């Protein structure tokens, strides 16, 4: 069911977290049960760490909670900084769980590779699993990811207290059991991951889907394969009934960079029908995955109305991560870019790119899709107060009153930074 009306225009509110080095953040935020919005602003330099913040909608206060390198106990070690968190916060018993990632890269063959530190500095030690107590404001370091890799993907089985992770650049799948305080490496499922070349290259899945019913864990591979981790046996097998290689999603060389191939981009679990809903990066198609029936159904294209009409792929080469369930627990909120037109002609950017980035200027729209009725609504293009368009938006959190928060590039007084913005549909 499609909204035929022309989308309107939304003006976002911009906040200042007082972090001028703040850089593009992917996921790295969440709306907690205390009504506050938690987020991480990333940083690129080898010697500048990302920072975690808390925004209180009740009084507009922003509080810097910690420097990621210090949180991980690495202050003074002269190691490459914990530059970002690439995952959403998961809440359990008044605590938030997340992981850290490297932000210092080198571009080789148009692809992001782990940065080599300058003289006097040591290589990145690896990402950490972190616990944050919202009441005491205390951080606890739960452990270091294997082989000096960053943590790209994290989710948690809240009921069973087990955290699931995939590393970057290799793509190692590992677990952490809260009760046992035990980390286990399960295996590698992406050839040599994003460090590979040719047949050894695979883009790594950015979203781990967890079935709260039986504790099964799902993630994908570029070919469209859906993997299932069995909670009891702790082994990974392949879902036989279906996969994500759909004609609607496009045609991809899974050994080349710059796209997510047939991986899902982002997923969520909907308790109403005990199925997963996800979006395919690049094509912007919404699909539903039934883990019991092992069936994938393509539902709708939830890109912006201008994107639908133009037939374009997403402006962001990997697709958009800003995809979540709203406070009513049945409406999907999605932030996605659209085409830009000047004098009636579409402004085209790059046809392709070897890394995750925008292929051109983005016309960011807020979309909602109501799961029980299938109602799609494009709420309109989002603008900053100075008329700029938000850019590099790949995070989302929805407050209890329906206010949508995200992290965007912001230019003020000629200076560019990434920071918190919000919009009320």
N, C-alpha and C positions, 0 to 999 in steps of 0.2 A: 504494500500500500504506500504510494508515493505522494508526498506533499507537492502539489502542482504550483503552489504560489512561489513568486520570486523571493529569494532569500533577502533579508534585510542587512543592516549594518550594525555591528556591535563594537562598542568602544571599551577597551580594556583599561584597567587600572594598573599602573606600574609602581612597584615597590623598590626601595633601595636597601640592599643587604650590606652595603658598605664593603664590597669585595670587588675592587676594580679589575682584578685578574680573572674574575668569574668567566668561565668558558662553557661551551655547549654541553648540556647534560642530557643523558639518555635514561629514561625512567627516573630513578633517583628521587622519588617523592612518594607521599602517601597522606591520606586523611585518617587520623587516629580517633579512637573512641573518646578522647578528652576534648574533641572538637577542634583541635589544632591541626595545622598543616605542617608536616615535616618535609624538608627537602635538602638536597646536596647541590652545591654549585661546584662544578669541576674546575680544574686548572691544568694548563698545558706544560709549563716549565718543569724541568727536572727537579728543581729545588722549591717548588711551591705546591702545597697539598690542597686538595679540595676541602671544602668546609661544609659542615652540617648545621642547619638552621631550623628554628621553630617559629612559625607565624601563628599568632593568636587572633582570629577574626573578631573576637569580643572587644578587644581594645586596640587592634592594629599594631601590636608590638611584635618586632622581629628580634629574636635572640640567637646569637651565634653559640651553638652548643659545643662545637669542637672542631679542631684541625685533624683531618684524617690520619696524617702521619703520626701525630701525637697520640691519637686514640689507639693506634696500632702499636704503640710502644717503640716507635722508630726515631723519635726525636734525637738529634745529635749523632746518628749513625752515619750520616753522609751517604745515604742510599737514595736512589731515585724515589721521589715522593709518591705517596698514595694519592694520585691525582683526581680520582673520581669514584663515584659509586654508580654502577651501570644497572642497578636493580631497584625494584620497588620495595618499600618497607612492608614487612609482614608483622602483624601484631599478635601476641599471645601472652595472656596473664599480665597485662600492664607493661609489657616490654616489646620493643621493636627489634626486629632482626633484619640485617642486611649484610652486604659484602662490599669490599673495596676493589678497585681496579687501577691499572696504570693509566696515566694521562699523557705521558711523555713518549712521543712517537718519532719515527723517521719515515719519510715517504720514499719507498724503493719500488720502481716499476709501477708507479701510480697506486701503490698499496701501502697501508699503514703497517709498519713493523715496530717491534719493541725498540725504543730509543737507546743508543749507546751513550752512557754518561761521560762527561768531560773528565779530564785528569783530576784526581783527588776525590772522585765520587765513585760509589760502588753501584753495581746493577740493581735493578728492582728486585726485591726479595720475594714478591708474590702477594696476591690479594689475601685479605683477612676476612673471616666471618666475625661479625660484631653483634653484641647484644646491648641494647640501650634501655635502661629502666626509666620510664617517663616520670615516675614519682621522685626518685632520688637523683635523677639526672646523671647516673653513673654508667659508664661504658665498661663492657667486659670483652676482652679479646678471646674468642673461642678457638682460634687456630689459624694456621697459615696454609694457603692453597699449595698443592704439590708442584714441584719443578719450577718454582719461581714464576708461575703464570698468574695473570690477573684473573679475577672472577667476573665473567661476562654475564652469566645467567644464574639467578637464584630464586628458589621458591621454597615454601615450607609447608609440610603437613602439620597444621596446627593441632589437630586432634592427637596425633601420634608423636609429635615432638621430634620430627626428623627433617633436616634441611638438605635440599638438593641443589647441586651446583654444576655448572659447566665452565671450564676455564678458557682463557684466550692467551696465545693464538692457536694452541694445539687442539683444544676441545675435549679435555678429559672430564668425564662425568664422575663426581664424587659426592659422598653423603656425610652428614654429621648428625649423630644421635645425641640429643640434649641430655637425656637421662644417663646414658652411659659415658657421655663426654668422649665419644669415639668417632674418629674420622675414618672413612673407608674409600679407597679408590676403586671404582667399579670398572672403568675401562675407557678406551678411546673409540669414538664412533664416527669420526669425521676425517679419516685418512690422516694427513698432517695438518688439517684445519686451515686456518688463514695464514699459516706459515709455509704452506705447500706451494708447488708449482705444477701446472698441467694436471695430470691425473691424480696427483696427490693433494690438490687444492679442493677444499670444501668450505662454503660459508657456514658458520656455526649458528645453531638455533638460539634465538634470543628469548624464548619463552618456554618455561617448564610448566606443564599442566598436571595438576594433582586431583585425583578422584577421592574426595573425603569418605566415600562409602567403603572402599576396600583398601585405600592407601596406594593404589596403582599410580604410577608416575609416567607421563608421556612427554616425548620431545620428538623433533623431526630432523630429517636430513635433507640435503639439497635435491636428491632424486624424488622427494615426496614421501619417502618411507616414514612411517610413524612407529617409533619405538615405545615399548612398554616395559617399565621396571616393575617387577613383582615385589611387594613389600615383604612378604614372608620369606621368599627364597633369596632376595637381594640380587636377582639375575635379570638381565635385559634381553627381551626377545622382540620380534617384529610383529606388529599387528597385521594379520593376514587378510582381513575382510575388505580393507579399503586403504587408499593412500591419498596424498594431496596433489598428485600429478593430474591436474584438471586442465582441459583445453581453455577454459575461461581465464585461467591465470596467466597464460602466455607461454612462450617457448623460450627455454633457457639452456645454456651450456653450463652444466653444474660445476665444471672445472674452471670457470672464469669468474673474476671478481666483479664487484660493483652492483650486485643484486642479491636477493635472498633465495633465488631459484624457487624451488617448490616448498621451502620451509614455511611454516606459519610465522607471521611476524609477531603477533600478540594474541594471547588467549585469556579467557576467564571462564570460571565455572558458574553455571546458573542452577541454584538448588531447585528451582521450580520444576524443571524437567530432568534434572540430574544429567545434564549434558554440557559439553564445552562449546563456547562460541569463540570464534577467532576471526582474524582478518589476515588475508594474504598480502604481504608487502608487494608493492609495485602496482598490482592490478586493483587493489582496494576492494576485493570481494569479501563479503561476510559469509562465513560458513558455520555449520553446526556439526560437531563430532559426537556421535553416540558411542561411548566406550563399550557398552554391553553388546550392542548390535554390530560394533566395528564398522560403522557407516558414516561417511562424510556427505553432507548435503550443502550445496551452494545455495544461499538464500537471497542475496541482494548485493548490489554494488553500493557501498556506503561512502563513496567519495562525495565531494561537493557537487551540487547541481551543475555548475559550470564544467567540472571535470566530466560528468556524465555526458553532457551535450557535446563536448569536444572530442570525447573518446580517448583522452590522453591517459597515460600511466601516471602514477604519482610523481610529483616534482622531486620528492626526496627519493634517492635511488634505491634505498632499502625498504621504502614504505614507512609508515608512521607508527610509532609506539604508543601514542596518546589514546589509549583504548581501555575503558574501564566500566565497571558497573556502578550506577549512581546510587544515591541514598535510599531509593525506593526498592532496591534489590531486583529490579526488573527492567530498567532502562539502561541501554548502553550509551555511553558518551564517547565521542570520537573526534579528535582534532586532525584535520587533513587539509592539505594544500590544493589549490586549484590553479587554472591558467590565468595569466594576466593579458589583457587586451589593451592596445593603444591604437587609437584611430580605427577601431574595428578589426585590427589584425592581432593575432596572438603573438606574444613575445616568446620566442623559443630560446631555450638554453641549450645545454649540452645534450646530445643524443644518448651518450653513455658516459660512465665514469668508473674508475677502478676501485673506488672506495665509497663508503657511506656518506653521501653529501647531497645537497640540493643541486639539481640540474639547472636551476634558474630561479628567478624571483618567485616567491610563494604567496599565494592568495589564501591565507589560512581561514578555514571555515570550521564552525562547531556543528557537528551532526549528532542527533540522537536517534536511536532505533529501539522501539518498545518491543521487547521479546514476546509477550503474550499476544499482541495484535499485529506485529510486523510493521508498525507505522514508522516510516522514515521521515525525519524533519531536518532540513537544512536551516539552521537558525541564523545564518548569515556570515558574511566576511568579518573578520576581526581586525580592528585597527588600534594602534596605540594613540594616545592623546595628541601627539604631534603629527599624526597622519601617516607615520611609518607603518609598515606591515610587520607583524611578528615573523621571525625567521628561525629556522633550525629548532622547531618545536617538536620534541619527542618525549614528552612527559605529561602526566595528567593526575590530578586529584580533585575530587568533587566534595565540597563541604556539605554539612548537614542541611543547609538552606538551599542547596542546588548551585551555589557559586562554583565556577570552574576555575581551578588554579593550574598554571603551567609555568614552564621556564623558557624564556625566549631571549634572543639577542635584542638588546636595547641600546639606542644611541642617544646620549644626553650630553649637551655642551661639546659635541664633536667627539666624544669618547664612547667607544663600543665596549659593552660588557654583556654577560648573560645574567638574568635576574628573574625574580618572581613577578608574574603578572596574574590578574584575575579578570573574569568576565562573568556577568550574570545574564543567562539567556532569558 
